[in-house]
Amino acid sequence: MLRWLAVLLAIASPVAAQPCRLALALALDVSGSVDAREYRLQTHGIITALENPQVRQALFAQPPVALFIYEWSGTGAQRILLDWTLIENQADLAIVLETLRQVRRQDNAPGTAIGEALLFGMRAFKSQNHCASHVIDISSDGYSNQGPEPAQIKPALNARGGITVNALVIGTDRGRLVSYFRKEVITGPDAFIETARVYEDYTRAITRKLARELGAAFLSSRAN
């Protein structure tokens, strides 16, 4: 009797969300300035970065990391490439890598709506309240020209429990673009910008960026 009661209680009780030290949303720019080759350089760059030994070491630290990947362009144009996936072991990572290998570029709306891209990422965190920290990692090669300005989204991001926005700025116009992203886009604790002069440099930049983002969470988890 007691055994059946325990079973019934287990069925009736909600399962607590698994501890998570970081919910990381990767946001890829697929606006009109990004061609098919540059698109592939981004997805391949993330695959290579996630296979990097330093990144893996930080990724597999405990508690685990939840990963979410989406692409964005103009107003109303966002697409989820990888829904929230908790990475605890090699098998979980293998699923992520294979998902990215199967991704194909679709036709996208023209324009660059960075503010909307940030709102999309912010809403995605609603299911990840059990994670200790929340970071949007946004890549872009241009300025926002559609939708709300990214600076207008910062108060909502901060009110949402302190979401951090880091940026990977791509292009030869890095000086002015970096200044723009520093002033208008990035926000939150320890927010930073990584740069890639051209898309061929994306792999190096995203590897360095992920190592820093995951490493900070890794060190934090070891200190607790």
N, C-alpha and C positions, 0 to 999 in steps of 0.2 A: 504493500500500500504506500509506504513512504517513498519507495523507488518511483512508482508511477506519479506521485505527487511532485517529485523533483523534476520528472520529465515534463509534466504539464506546466510547471512554473518556468522551466527553461524555454518552452515554446512560447509562452505568453509574454515573457520579459523581452524588451528590445535589446538587441546586441549592441554593446557599447562600441563606438568607433575605435579603431585601432590607433594607438599613439602614433603621432607623426611629427617630426621636428620641423619640416619645411614643406609647404605647398608651393611649387614652382611652376609658373605658367610661362611658356615660351611663345612669343607672338612674332610671327614672320611676316615681313612686308612683301606683299604680292601685287602691289599697285602697278600702274601702267609702265613705270620706269624699270620694272624688273622683268627681264625676258626669261624664256624657258631655261636657258643655260644657267642664268643667275639663280633662278628658283631651285634648280637641282643642286647648285653649289651650297645653298642654304641647308637643304635637307640632308645632303651628303655630309656637310660640315658638322651637323648635330650628331649624326651617326658616328663619325670619326671621333668627335669629342667625347661621346659617351663610352667609347671603347678605349679611351686614354687611361693608362694605369692610375694616374693621380686622381682623375675624375672618378674612376670606379672605386678607389679606396674611400673617398669621401662619400660617394653615393651609397655604398653598402654599410656605412656606419649606422649605429642604432641610436635612437628610433629611426625608422626609415623615412624616405622622401616620397611625396606624391607628385607626379609629373603630369602636366597638361600642356598640349601643344595645339596652337591654332594659327591660322593665317588671316590676314586682313588687308583690305585695300580701301575702297571708297565707302560712302554712306551705306549702311545696311549690308555690307559685304564682309562677313566673317565666316570662317569655316573651321570646324573642329577636325584636326588631323588625328589627335590622340586624346581620348577622354581620360579623366583622372585615373592614374595607374599608380598603385603603391609599389615601390621598388624595394623588395626585400632580398632578392637573390638573383643569380644569373638567369634563371628561367623567366623572371619578371622582365629583366632587361632585354632578353632575347625577343620577347613579344613586342617591346617598344621599338627595337631596331628593325624587326621585320615589318612592322606597321609603317615605319618611315620609308623603308625600301619600296613598299607597294604604292606609296602616294604618287599621284600624278597631278600635274597642274591643270586647273580648270580656268575657263575664261572668267575674268574678274571685272568688277565695275571699275571705271576709271576714277582717279582721284586718290587722295591720301588723307584718310580720316583717323588721325592718331587718337583724338579724344574718344571717338567711338570704340576704337580698339582697346583703350584702357577701360572703358565702361564694360565692355564684353568680358575682359579678364576679371574685373572686380566682381561681376555677377557670378562668374564661375566659382569663386571662392566660397559661395554660400554653403556648399556641401562639404567644405573643408575646415569648418570651425574647430575641429579637434587638432588641427596642426598648430604648432607653436608659433610659426611665422609664415608670412605670405609675401611672395615676390613675383612681380611681373617683369619678365626679361624681354624687352621689346627691341627688335631690329628694324632699322629703317635707313633709307638713303635720301630722304627728302623731308620737306616741311609740310605740316598739316595744311590742307587747303579745302577741306570739307568738314561739315559737322561742327560740334563744339570744339573750341580751342582746348588743347590738353591742359593748359594752366587752369581752366575752369573746372576740371575734373579733380584736381588735387585735393580740395576740401573734402569731397566725397570719399576719396581714397584714404585720407587721414582719419575721417570719421568712422570708416569701416574697420577700425581696429589697427590702424597703422600699416597699411599695405605699402611695401617698398616697390618703387619702379626703378629698375636699372635699364640702361640703353646700350645697344651696339650700333654705333653710327658708321655707315658705309659710304665711301666716296671720296673723291679728291678735294671736295669742298669741305673738308673736315673741320677747319678752323671755325667758320661761321656756323656750320651745322652743329658742332659740339657746343658752342655757346648757346645756340637756340635750345638744344635738348637740356643743357644744364639749367637754363632759366625756366623753360616752359614745360618740360616733360618729367624729368626724374624727380623723385620725392621719397621721403621716408628715411628711416634709420640707415646710415652708412650707404646711401644710394651712390652709384658711381656709373661712369661711362667707359666703355671699351670702344676702340676704333679699328676699322679695317679700311685701308686705302682703296682697295678694289675688292670685288666679290671673290676673287681668287685667294684673298687673304682672310676670308670669312672663317675657314676652319681653325686657323691659328687663334683668331680673335674669340670665337665662341668657346674654344677649349680653355683658353685663359680665363674667360668670363665665368664659365661653369665651375672651374676649379676654385675660383674665388668665392662664388656664391655658395657652393656646396661645402667648401672648406670652412667658411665662417660658421655654417650651421653644424658642421662636423665638430669643430673645436668647441662650439657652444654646448653641444650635447655631451662631450667628454667632461666639460667643466661642471655639469649639473649632477 
